[in-house]
């Protein structure tokens, strides 16, 4: 058409041996691979609304959560071709008008080829085997049995045999035993946790809305009254 591509980069990942940079382009439904030595860029169609990236199976797979497709895409980083997509929710399309499960955050199991993906709209975490390209399990991320939806898991981390799930809607981090899936408890956080990472024995949590706004005595826009928060 001659028009500039609307890429909208929303996730970045350093590839194996640090030779390439992978960038998800949400509005172009594509993954870019940038050669860090030459700057040459290639594009690959991976599916609807690529959201997050992870390097799985000890560097042999690039995994892309597809926010708009109820699936994750698995890409060979060396040949840069699509190995396949794995559905983690009902197939979207003209025959299904329901809201999608919204795959968001990804985290890789360091001991095997599995990757975990947060399903923000249905309070679940899916486990995907990136070698067999199969859905390997679903973990229920509700604060109590039969709780209504609204936990909104959107951040994941793995450490010391535990899976940590940041629940933006509940202002907490849920902790699960990685192998059994058993719930170990909830860690309170600031308002709307959106990111996590592990360093040594410490878990760091980003709460996007901090501790909230407080009284709006100056009648200002509430966005100006919120400061983000990092908790250790």
RAKA-V322794 format. One record per helix or strand. SS is the DSSP state (~ for helix, > for strand). FROM is the first residue (numbers start at 1). LEN is the number of residues. If there is no record, write none. Layout:
ss->SS from->FROM len->LEN
ss->SS from->FROM len->LEN
This chain:
ss->> from->9 len->6
ss->~ from->16 len->3
ss->> from->20 len->6
ss->~ from->26 len->3
ss->> from->30 len->6
ss->> from->41 len->5
ss->> from->50 len->7
ss->> from->61 len->6
ss->> from->71 len->6
ss->> from->81 len->7
ss->> from->93 len->1
ss->> from->96 len->1
ss->> from->103 len->6
ss->> from->114 len->6
ss->> from->124 len->6
ss->> from->134 len->7
ss->> from->153 len->7
ss->> from->162 len->6
ss->> from->172 len->6
ss->> from->183 len->6
ss->> from->193 len->7
ss->> from->202 len->6
ss->~ from->222 len->4
ss->> from->229 len->3
